[in-house]
Amino acid sequence: MKRIFYKQEGDYIKSFIINEVNTITPYGEKEKANIKIYKKENIDKLVKELNYIENMIKSLKENDKVYDDIQYEFCKTKNIINTIKRLEKKNTLDEIELFEIKNFAINSNKIIKNYLKLNIDIDYINFKDLDKVVKLLDPDELNLTTFQIYSAYSKKLLHIRQNKLNIEKKIFSESNKDTVDKLKVERLEIVVEEEQEELRIRKALSEKLYNYLNDINENIKSIGKLDLLIAKVKLALKYEAVKPSINNENKIFFKELINPNLQTLLDSQNKKYIPISIDIDKKITIISGANMGGKSVSMKTIALNLYLFQCGFYVFAKEANLCVLDFIYIISDDMQDINKGLSTFGAEIIKLKEITKLMKLKDGFVALDEFARGTNPIEGRLLLKGICEYFKKYNSISLISTHLDDINIDDVSYYQVIGLKNVDFDGLKRQIDLKIKTGKSSNGVQILQEYMDYRLEKVTKETKVPKDAINICKLLGLDNEIVNIIDKLSK
């Protein structure tokens, strides 16, 4: 069976990495696209990677100019993979391809020079000096980022070009047409001879460059890995991320965890972002809360940070203590299977079957966001209880959100979104009505969201889910007649 580490329709996490991890070089982009996930069997490498970020953060604060110089050279580093593939096949390179390799060698050497100033030892970055490549492609030692088949490569070529120049001078000064025509024929013969000699030189250069293929490829790999590592460091600094500690006890702890995308959005709207904290110390944790309470955001935030952690990133929290997982799987309300003709519930069941197969083989993290939302409450409770009892048999960690009451399962941790629990509804209603009346708000949803408390608080299995739906209807101005009918029916 294909091993799945992270699975979520919509690819939210991949989108985050593409948009937020700012690699510069084509080789860094490739490393980012094929980002390495550290599994349980290589936990030592994960620890190393986190240590490298820690050391580089300290180094960057002391040597920011050197890092700027490295990234400046990154900006000038072009993709020469196709040229390298031709060289590997022992093809004769043309002048443009030789120019590409020369420029790459010059840029590599500048990157190496600055990298050595950092005095950081990273075991997977192994730069090779390409001075010999530069000298091979710069025989006149002009140190220019240009290339041509220089006359210095061959006395014969120098002689041919001198003859061509002499003929051209004669053509320029000659007035007799017949003589000019004869000189042009002579020049054409010399040009053919020149091209043959240039081909011989390009072939010889290509053969010599073949001997440096391993060093060039090592630098391509090292540039990509260094580019990605610096991008990880810059991301950590941008959001004040922290180095997580690692446990072997199948536990997940986050203190004041954030979702950077949401925080950026709220910052742009001058709104306050409320971090969440959670301590998952049992196999199953249930998050309850009313609709619009932020359960989905909380679960995606947790999954995002767990995934990034296992890719060797710092996490977006004040503190974190995490375990290494074999897979991360989240079922949410944006599954593509619905667009393939399946109902929401049908799509959930298909995904659940995949999860049960994984859980039998590996220990991972499963997030079920409002699972069975499309069923009636009675069946929904039965399904959740049955799934939880089944999940208890395995070592995977499960995080399940629901707005249903009376789940009542033993040996399970319970959290609840605070939501509108501490809000003065009458006062908030007056505020919303006033802003709608004065045109400062169109429907009151934004005002309501500002008062929503998305933090999680630990509760017991007996704690009821807040009945905020009717209050939200009132706050958003649903017709009073409908609200009154609902009030009567609820008594």
C-alpha positions in Angstrom: 0.0 0.0 0.0 1.2 3.5 -0.8 2.4 5.3 2.3 0.5 8.4 3.0 2.0 11.0 5.3 -0.4 13.9 4.9 -3.7 13.8 3.2 -6.3 16.5 2.9 -8.4 17.3 -0.1 -7.8 21.0 -1.1 -4.1 20.7 -0.3 -4.2 23.6 2.3 -0.8 22.7 3.7 1.0 22.5 0.3 -0.4 25.9 -0.6 0.9 27.3 2.7 4.4 26.0 1.9 4.4 27.3 -1.6 3.3 30.8 -0.5 5.2 31.2 2.7 8.5 29.4 2.3 10.4 31.9 0.1 13.1 30.0 -1.7 15.0 32.0 -4.3 16.9 29.6 -6.6 15.4 27.0 -9.0 17.2 24.4 -6.9 15.7 25.7 -3.7 12.3 25.6 -5.4 12.9 22.0 -6.3 13.9 21.2 -2.7 10.7 22.9 -1.5 8.5 21.0 -3.9 10.0 17.7 -2.7 10.3 18.7 0.9 11.6 16.0 3.1 9.4 14.5 5.8 11.2 13.0 8.8 9.6 9.8 10.0 10.2 7.9 13.3 13.1 6.0 11.8 15.0 9.2 11.2 14.1 11.2 14.2 17.9 12.0 14.8 17.9 13.8 11.5 14.8 15.8 12.5 16.5 16.8 15.7 19.6 17.9 13.6 17.5 19.9 11.3 15.8 21.8 14.1 19.2 22.4 15.6 20.5 23.8 12.3 17.6 26.3 12.2 18.4 27.3 15.8 22.1 27.8 15.0 21.3 29.7 11.8 18.9 32.0 13.6 21.7 33.0 16.0 24.1 33.3 13.1 21.8 35.4 11.0 21.4 37.9 13.8 25.2 38.3 14.0 25.9 38.1 10.2 22.9 39.5 8.5 25.0 41.2 5.8 26.6 37.9 4.9 23.2 36.3 4.5 22.1 39.2 2.3 25.2 38.5 0.1 24.4 34.8 -0.1 20.8 35.5 -1.1 22.0 38.2 -3.6 24.0 35.4 -5.3 21.0 33.1 -5.1 19.1 35.7 -7.2 21.8 35.4 -10.0 21.8 31.6 -9.9 20.1 30.2 -13.0 18.7 26.7 -13.8 21.4 24.8 -15.7 19.8 21.3 -15.2 19.2 20.7 -18.9 22.8 21.7 -19.7 24.0 19.3 -17.0 21.9 16.5 -18.5 23.5 17.0 -21.9 26.9 17.0 -20.3 26.1 13.8 -18.5 25.3 12.2 -21.9 28.7 13.5 -23.1 27.2 15.8 -25.7 29.3 18.7 -27.0 28.0 21.9 -25.4 27.3 25.0 -27.4 28.6 28.5 -26.4 25.4 29.3 -24.4 25.7 26.1 -22.4 29.3 26.8 -21.7 28.4 30.3 -20.6 25.8 28.9 -18.2 28.3 26.6 -16.5 30.8 29.4 -16.3 28.3 31.7 -14.6 27.2 28.9 -12.3 30.8 28.2 -11.2 31.4 31.9 -10.5 28.2 32.2 -8.5 28.9 29.0 -6.6 32.4 30.2 -5.6 30.9 33.5 -4.3 28.2 31.6 -2.3 30.9 29.3 -0.9 33.1 32.2 0.2 30.2 33.8 2.1 29.0 30.4 3.5 32.4 29.7 5.0 32.2 33.1 6.8 29.2 31.8 8.8 31.3 29.0 10.4 28.3 26.7 10.5 28.6 22.9 10.0 25.6 21.4 8.2 26.2 17.8 7.2 24.1 17.8 4.0 25.7 21.0 2.6 29.0 20.0 0.9 30.1 22.7 -1.4 33.0 22.0 -3.9 35.4 24.7 -5.1 34.9 25.3 -8.8 38.0 27.5 -9.4 39.3 25.0 -12.0 36.0 25.2 -13.9 36.1 29.0 -13.9 39.7 29.0 -15.1 38.9 26.4 -17.9 36.1 28.7 -19.2 38.0 32.0 -18.5 41.5 31.3 -20.0 42.3 35.1 -20.2 41.3 35.4 -16.5 39.1 38.4 -17.3 36.6 37.4 -14.6 33.7 38.5 -16.7 30.3 36.9 -16.7 30.4 36.4 -20.4 31.7 33.6 -22.6 33.1 33.1 -26.1 35.5 30.6 -27.7 38.6 32.6 -26.8 41.6 32.7 -29.1 43.7 31.7 -26.1 42.3 28.2 -26.4 44.3 27.5 -29.6 47.2 28.9 -31.5 45.5 27.6 -34.7 42.3 29.5 -33.8 44.3 32.6 -33.2 46.0 32.3 -36.6 42.7 31.6 -38.4 41.1 34.7 -36.8 44.1 36.8 -37.7 43.8 35.7 -41.3 40.1 36.4 -41.3 40.7 39.9 -39.9 43.3 40.6 -42.6 40.9 39.4 -45.3 38.1 41.6 -43.9 40.4 44.6 -43.9 41.2 44.0 -47.6 37.5 43.6 -48.4 36.8 46.9 -46.7 39.5 48.8 -48.6 39.2 47.1 -52.0 37.1 48.9 -54.7 37.3 46.3 -57.5 34.2 44.1 -57.4 35.8 41.0 -58.9 38.6 41.2 -56.3 36.1 41.7 -53.5 34.1 38.6 -54.6 37.3 36.5 -54.6 38.2 37.8 -51.1 34.7 37.0 -49.9 35.2 33.4 -51.1 38.5 33.2 -49.3 36.8 34.6 -46.1 34.1 32.0 -46.3 36.7 29.2 -46.4 38.4 30.7 -43.4 35.0 31.0 -41.5 34.4 27.3 -42.2 37.9 26.5 -40.9 37.2 28.7 -37.8 33.9 26.9 -37.1 35.6 23.5 -37.3 38.3 24.6 -34.9 35.7 26.1 -32.5 33.8 22.8 -32.6 37.0 20.9 -31.7 37.6 23.3 -28.8 34.0 23.0 -27.5 34.2 19.3 -27.7 37.5 19.4 -25.7 36.0 21.7 -23.2 33.0 19.5 -22.8 35.2 16.5 -22.2 37.1 18.3 -19.5 34.0 19.7 -17.9 32.6 16.1 -17.7 35.3 15.4 -15.0 33.7 18.1 -12.8 30.2 16.8 -13.1 30.1 15.4 -9.5 31.3 18.7 -8.1 28.8 20.8 -10.1 26.0 18.5 -9.1 27.0 18.6 -5.4 26.9 22.4 -5.5 23.5 22.4 -7.2 22.2 20.1 -4.4 23.9 22.2 -1.7 22.6 25.5 -3.0 19.1 24.1 -3.0 19.4 22.8 0.5 20.9 26.0 1.8 18.3 28.1 0.1 15.5 26.0 1.7 17.2 26.1 5.1 17.5 29.9 5.0 13.9 30.1 4.0 12.9 28.1 7.0 14.9 30.4 9.2 13.3 33.5 7.7 9.8 32.0 8.1 10.6 31.2 11.8 11.7 34.8 12.4 8.8 36.3 10.5 6.2 34.7 12.8 8.3 34.3 16.0 8.1 30.6 15.7 9.7 28.2 18.2 11.7 25.1 18.3 9.5 22.3 19.5 10.8 19.7 22.0 10.2 16.1 21.1 8.6 13.3 23.2 8.3 9.6 22.8 5.0 9.3 24.6 2.5 10.0 21.8 1.6 13.4 23.2 0.9 16.7 21.5 1.2 20.0 23.4 0.9 23.5 21.9 0.8 26.7 23.9 -0.6 29.8 22.1 -0.6 28.2 18.7 -1.4 30.4 15.7 -2.3 30.0 12.0 0.0 32.5 10.2 -2.4 33.0 7.2 -5.3 33.9 9.5 -3.2 36.1 11.7 -1.9 38.0 8.6 -5.5 38.5 7.4 -6.7 39.8 10.7 -3.7 42.0 11.1 -4.5 43.6 7.7 -8.0 44.3 9.1 -6.7 45.7 12.4 -8.3 42.8 14.2 -6.8 40.8 17.1 -5.8 37.2 16.6 -6.5 34.8 19.5 -4.0 31.9 19.7 -5.2 28.5 20.9 -3.6 26.1 23.4 -4.1 22.3 23.6 -2.6 19.4 25.4 -3.4 16.0 23.8 -2.3 13.3 26.3 -4.8 10.6 25.4 -5.5 8.7 22.2 -8.7 10.6 21.5 -9.5 14.3 22.1 -12.9 15.8 21.3 -13.4 19.5 20.6 -17.0 20.6 21.0 -18.5 24.0 20.2 -21.3 25.8 18.4 -21.3 26.5 14.7 -19.1 29.5 13.7 -17.0 28.8 16.8 -13.7 28.2 15.0 -13.4 24.4 15.4 -12.3 23.9 11.8 -9.7 26.6 12.0 -8.3 25.1 15.2 -8.0 21.7 13.6 -6.4 22.9 10.5 -4.0 25.1 12.5 -3.0 22.0 14.6 -2.5 19.8 11.5 -0.5 22.5 9.7 1.9 22.9 12.6 2.3 19.1 13.0 3.1 18.7 9.4 5.6 21.6 9.3 7.3 20.2 12.5 7.9 16.9 10.7 9.3 18.7 7.7 11.9 20.2 10.0 10.3 23.6 10.6 9.8 25.6 13.7 6.2 25.8 14.8 4.0 28.9 15.2 3.5 28.8 19.0 5.0 30.1 22.2 5.8 26.6 23.3 5.4 23.1 21.8 6.2 19.5 22.8 5.4 17.0 20.0 5.7 13.4 19.1 6.9 12.1 15.7 4.1 10.6 13.6 3.9 8.2 10.7 1.1 10.0 9.0 -1.3 13.0 9.3 -4.8 12.7 7.9 -7.6 15.3 8.2 -11.1 14.9 7.0 -12.8 18.3 6.6 -15.7 19.9 4.8 -13.7 20.8 1.6 -13.2 17.3 0.2 -13.0 17.0 -3.6 -14.9 13.7 -3.6 -18.1 15.8 -3.1 -17.4 17.3 -6.5 -17.0 13.8 -7.9 -20.7 13.1 -7.2 -20.5 11.8 -3.6 -22.5 13.2 -0.8 -20.6 14.8 2.1 -21.3 11.7 4.2 -20.3 9.4 1.4 -17.0 11.2 0.9 -16.3 11.0 4.6 -16.9 7.3 4.7 -14.5 6.7 1.8 -11.8 8.7 3.6 -12.5 6.9 6.9 -11.8 3.6 5.2 -8.4 4.9 4.1 -7.7 6.0 7.7 -8.6 2.6 9.2 -6.2 0.9 6.8 -3.4 3.3 7.8 -4.1 3.0 11.6 -3.6 -0.8 11.4 -0.1 -0.3 10.0 1.3 2.9 11.4 0.8 5.4 14.3 -0.3 8.8 13.1 -2.6 11.8 13.7 -6.2 11.7 12.5 -8.4 14.8 12.5 -12.2 14.4 11.9 -13.8 17.8 11.5 -17.5 17.7 12.2 -17.6 14.1 11.0 -21.1 12.8 10.1 -22.4 16.4 9.9 -24.8 15.2 7.2 -26.6 12.7 9.4 -29.3 13.2 12.0 -28.0 13.8 15.5 -28.9 10.4 16.9 -27.0 8.5 14.2 -24.2 11.1 14.3 -23.6 10.4 18.0 -23.7 6.6 17.4 -21.2 7.0 14.6 -18.8 9.1 16.6 -19.0 6.8 19.6 -18.4 3.8 17.4 -15.4 5.4 15.7 -13.9 6.5 19.0 -14.2 3.0 20.5 -12.6 1.6 17.4 -9.7 4.2 17.3 -8.9 3.3 21.0 -7.6 -0.1 19.8 -4.7 1.6 17.9 -1.9 4.0 18.9 -2.8 6.8 16.6 -3.8 10.2 18.0 -7.3 11.3 17.1 -8.7 14.8 17.2 -12.5 15.0 16.6 -14.6 18.1 16.4 -18.4 18.1 16.9 -21.3 20.4 17.8 -23.2 17.4 19.2 -23.9 16.9 22.9 -23.8 13.7 25.0 -21.0 11.9 23.3 -20.0 10.5 26.8 -17.0 8.4 26.0 -14.6 7.3 28.7 -10.8 7.7 28.6 -11.1 10.7 26.2 -10.0 14.3 26.6 -12.6 17.0 26.0 -12.1 20.6 24.9 -14.6 23.2 24.1 -14.3 26.4 22.0 -15.2 29.3 24.3 -17.1 31.0 21.5 -19.7 33.5 22.7 -19.9 32.0 26.2 -18.9 35.2 28.0 -20.6 37.8 25.7 -23.4 40.2 26.7 -25.9 39.3 24.0 -28.2 42.2 24.6 -25.3 44.7 24.5 -23.9 43.1 21.4 -27.3 43.1 19.7 -27.6 46.8 20.3 -24.1 47.4 18.9 -24.8 45.4 15.7 -28.2 47.0 15.1 -26.6 50.5 15.5 -23.8 49.8 13.0 -26.2 48.3 10.5 -28.5 51.3 10.9 -25.7 53.8 10.4 -24.3 51.9 7.5 -21.0 50.9 9.2 -21.8 47.2 8.7 -23.9 45.4 6.2 -25.0 42.3 8.1 -23.2 42.2 11.5 -21.1 39.0 10.8 -17.8 40.8 11.1 -18.8 42.4 14.4 -19.9 39.0 15.6 -16.6 37.4 14.6 -14.7 40.1 16.6 -16.5 38.9 19.8 -16.0 35.2 19.1 -13.5 33.7 21.5 -11.7 30.9 19.5 -9.6 29.7 22.5 -10.0 26.1 23.7 -10.8 25.3 27.3 -10.6 21.8 28.8 -14.0 20.5 29.9 -15.5 17.2 31.1 -17.6 14.8 29.0 -20.7 16.1 30.9 -20.2 19.7 29.6 -22.9 20.7 27.2 -22.2 22.4 23.9 -23.2 26.1 24.0 -26.6 26.7 22.3 -25.5 29.8 20.4 -27.4 29.1 17.2 -30.6 30.9 18.3 -28.6 33.8 19.8 -26.7 34.1 16.5 -30.0 34.2 14.6 -31.1 37.1 16.9 -27.8 38.9 16.6 -27.8 38.7 12.8 -31.4 40.1 12.6 -33.4 37.0 11.6 -37.1 37.8 11.3 -38.5 38.1 14.9 -41.5 36.0 14.0 -39.2 33.0 13.1 -37.1 33.6 16.3 -40.3 33.7 18.4 -41.5 30.4 16.9 -38.2 28.8 17.6 -38.3 30.1 21.2 -41.8 28.6 21.8 -40.7 25.2 20.2 -37.7 25.0 22.5 -39.7 25.3 25.7 
